[in-house]
Every structure is written in C-alpha cells, then in structure tokens.
Amino acid sequence: MAFARKPKSINELLKEFIKKIPQKTELKRGMVLHAWPQIVGEKINNVTKELRFEGPRLIVKVTSEAWRHEIHANRFVIAKKLNNFVESNVVKEIIVRT
C-alpha cells in the first residue's frame, strides 16, 4: 500500500530552492532590502533615503542627524531582526550615514 505524501507549502519549497542556488547570499540580501520597511516600521522607512549593501555591510542613508543617531543606537537589534527574517546572517554590520 502506497502512502500519499503531504504536499509541501510554497514557503517550504522556496526555502529548499534557496538552499540549492549558488547566488543565495545575493538573493538573501535582496530579501533584506525588500523587508526593510516591514522590519523597521513606517517612521524609519520614511526617513531612509538610500539602502544598499557593500559586501556584508548594510549602508543606510537617512534624512537627518537625529535619525542617524536613533538608527545607529538600534543597529544591532535591527540587524538581528533582518537576519532572522531571511534566516541567514547576511547583515554583519549596519552603517548609518546622513
């Protein structure tokens, strides 16, 4: 008697696919950039002028010195949330600039 396998969710299939592709770091970095508004919230996202990677460092340019200090003070928490979201340690450091 054959047993039917339980179908996998899209989420499970996507995770399996990501593990197999050679550009997974670049893909995860793209996912981090896309997730930024969701992770940091509307206020921080609205003051973010530029967001990009330089290697493992996430470079964040913001509109004011006050916001630079605020994000800088919370950079470890933000990096952890971003890394948890993509289930990988792609954000090694966050550099905040005005």
N, C-alpha and C positions, 0 to 999 in steps of 0.2 A: 504494500500500500504506500503510495507516494503522499508526502505531506506538502501542502502548498506553503510556499514561503510568504511571510508577511511582507507586503510591499514597503519599500523604504520611502521615507519622506524626502521631499525636494531638498530640505536642509541637510539631511544625511548624505544624499547623493552629491550635493555641492561640496561638502566637506571632503568626501572621498576624492572628488575630482581635483580640488585644490591641492591635496597632498601629493598628487601624481604629476602635476605640471612643473616644469623647471623654472618658470618665472613666478613662483608663488610669493616670493618676497615683494616683488613689484606689485602683484595683484593685491596683497595684503596692505601695502602702503596706499594704494588707490582706495581700498575699502576704508582705511583710516581717514583719508581726506574727505570721502563721502559721508562718513559718520560724524565728523567734527561738529556740525550743528546740533545733532541729536545728543551728543555726549556733553558738550559744554553749555548748551542752552542758548536761548534766543539773544540774551543781552551780550554775551561774549561773542557769539557768532556775528552779531550786527556791528561790532567794533573791529572784527577781523578783516584786514584789507588784503592780506595775502597769506597763503598756506601752501607750503611745499616741503619736500624732503631734500636734504643734502646728505646722502648716504643714510645712516641710521638716525640722523638728527632731524627733527621736525621744526621747521622755521616758521614762526608765526609773526606776522607784522600787524600791529594794531594802530588805532587812530590816535591814542593819547598815552602819555607817560603814566598816568594814573592806572589805566587798564594794563599797561605793560607790567607794572608792579603787582597788580592783582593776579594776573595770569602766571607771572613768574613765581609768586608765592605758592600757587596751587599746581605748579607744573608736574610734580611727582604724582599727585592724585589724578590729574588729567591723563598723564601718560599711562598710568595703570588701567584706567577705565578704557582708554583707546585700545591698549594691548589685550585686555580681557574681551573686548568686543570682537576683535578679529582672531582671538585665541592664538596669539603669537606675540613674540617680543620684538616687534619691528620698530617701535618708538623707543630708542635708547635714551634720548635726551630731547627736551623741548627748549628751544632758544626763542626768546621773545624780544622783538625789536619794534621801535616806533618809526 
